[in-house]
Amino acid sequence: MAGGSLVLTLIGILVQIQVGKNSFSEGMLYAAFPASLMLSSECTYLKRYSSRARIVMSVGGALVVVLMMWGAVAIARMI
């Protein structure tokens, strides 16, 4: 989980360096911990499901978290 948070945070920082400060890079920074929590649930809470279902639920959940944060930051910037 710590590694996932670090990787997603670094991705957000690299996007900010390359593109500049925008809603996606800020949303990635805010979603780093919840998204890595979703990714780590594959080997804990979702253990009883098939491997294909675990991957879909954990990666899909992480993508939903990142997109939700991106939308929240975009709306907050418009206000």
C-alpha positions as CSV (number, residue, x, y, z in Angstrom):
1,M,0.0,0.0,0.0
2,A,2.9,2.4,0.8
3,G,4.5,1.6,-2.6
4,G,1.2,2.2,-4.4
5,S,0.8,5.5,-2.7
6,L,4.3,6.5,-3.5
7,V,4.0,5.5,-7.2
8,L,0.7,7.3,-7.7
9,T,2.1,10.4,-5.9
10,L,5.1,10.4,-8.1
11,I,2.9,10.1,-11.2
12,G,0.9,13.1,-10.1
13,I,4.1,15.1,-9.5
14,L,5.6,14.1,-12.8
15,V,2.3,15.1,-14.6
16,Q,2.5,18.5,-12.8
17,I,6.1,19.0,-13.9
18,Q,5.4,18.0,-17.5
19,V,2.0,19.7,-18.1
20,G,1.7,22.1,-15.3
21,K,-0.8,22.3,-12.5
22,N,-4.1,21.0,-13.7
23,S,-7.1,19.2,-12.2
24,F,-5.9,15.7,-13.3
25,S,-2.5,16.0,-11.6
26,E,-4.1,17.4,-8.4
27,G,-6.7,14.7,-8.4
28,M,-4.0,12.0,-8.8
29,L,-2.2,13.4,-5.8
30,Y,-5.4,13.4,-3.7
31,A,-6.4,9.9,-4.8
32,A,-3.0,8.3,-4.3
33,F,-3.8,6.7,-0.9
34,P,-7.5,5.7,-1.5
35,A,-6.5,4.2,-4.9
36,S,-3.6,2.2,-3.5
37,L,-6.0,1.0,-0.8
38,M,-8.3,-0.3,-3.5
39,L,-5.4,-2.0,-5.3
40,S,-4.2,-3.6,-2.1
41,S,-7.6,-5.1,-1.4
42,E,-7.0,-7.7,-4.1
43,C,-5.0,-9.9,-1.8
44,T,-6.9,-9.3,1.4
45,Y,-10.7,-8.6,1.2
46,L,-11.2,-10.1,-2.2
47,K,-9.3,-13.3,-1.7
48,R,-12.4,-15.5,-2.0
49,Y,-13.1,-14.4,-5.6
50,S,-11.4,-15.6,-8.7
51,S,-8.2,-14.0,-9.8
52,R,-9.9,-12.3,-12.8
53,A,-12.7,-10.9,-10.7
54,R,-10.2,-9.6,-8.1
55,I,-8.2,-7.8,-10.7
56,V,-11.3,-6.2,-12.2
57,M,-12.6,-5.1,-8.9
58,S,-9.4,-3.7,-7.5
59,V,-8.2,-1.9,-10.7
60,G,-11.7,-0.8,-11.5
61,G,-12.2,0.5,-8.0
62,A,-8.9,2.4,-8.2
63,L,-9.9,3.9,-11.5
64,V,-13.2,5.0,-10.1
65,V,-11.5,6.7,-7.1
66,V,-9.0,8.5,-9.4
67,L,-11.8,9.7,-11.8
68,M,-14.0,10.8,-8.8
69,M,-11.1,12.9,-7.4
70,W,-10.4,14.3,-10.9
71,G,-14.0,15.3,-11.2
72,A,-14.1,16.8,-7.7
73,V,-11.0,18.9,-8.3
74,A,-12.3,20.0,-11.7
75,I,-15.6,21.2,-10.1
76,A,-13.7,22.9,-7.2
77,R,-11.6,24.8,-9.7
78,M,-14.7,26.1,-11.5
79,I,-16.3,27.4,-8.3
